[in-house]
Amino acid sequence: MKVAIIGAGNLGLAIAKGILHSNGATTMYLTKRNTKSIQEFEKYGNVTVTSDNQEAVKNSDILIFAVQPGQFVSILEQTKDLLTEKHVIISTITGFGISRIEAIIGSDKFIIRSMPNTAISVAKSMTCICSNELGKKRIDLAKAIFNRMGHTMEIPEEQMQAATVICASGIAFWMRLIRATTQGAIQLGFDAKEAQELAMHTCNGAASLLIESGSHPEEEIDRVTTPKGCTIEGLNEMEHQGLSSSLIKGIVSSYEKISHIKKG
């Protein structure tokens, strides 16, 4: 694959590393206004670092845009005349709909939206993907790219805002739960470092159990809880205090906020 990452900031570089470390590109262009901070990527041999977006587009087939929303329109305007039937356009820009992209470059292009989260930097992203009608022919290609950096799911575009809350904001929600577990462990006598280690690896184990087994969370809960035991005692107290209700309300509140911003 001939890949260009337009906008080699934190997200763009995380994507670049995921592709390069898995030998997923024959050539790669990385673009940034100031290239000094990304010059080291040329050590890979097949990577060209440049501030010229047009050069990157001309020499690549897969174009991954990871720029700020305010820059996206001007970059599309600058490069649209260089786009051919070979190009696959993959946008990672939050809130920038496919119809807006089509309005600039046309609907006769392979256009895909992807929404990774910050765990992409450790190849554990949950990335949601959607496309325009023509882009459906390249959706498997986009999934293959992002599967190198975690897990992907194809969804309708109208669910992208909800996915942003569950997957992108969700990282912060899970961090807060891990933090709360850490604080509980400290209260029970562990030092801060030990407490965090216990909390984060237990969280990782819980998720891995579900991923590997395909079971429902309640099935795994049943394996741990015993009649009149300490686990069910703790779970019931958490529910009495509104654990599940608070999480659901928080998710819905975040969704209402992102929907309000979109309308604004």
Secondary structure by P-SEA (a helix, b strand, c coil): cccccccccaaaaaaaaaaaaaccccbbbbbcccccccccccccccccccccaaaaaaaccbbbbbccccaaaaaaaaccccccccbbbbbccccccaaaaaaacccccbbbbbbbcccccccccbbbbbbccccccaaaaaaaaaaacbbbbbbcccaaaaaaaaccaaaaaaaaaaaaaaaaaaaacccaaaaaaaaaaaaaaaaaaaaaacccaaaaaaaccccccaaaaaaaaaaaacaaaaaaaaaaaaaaaaaaaaac
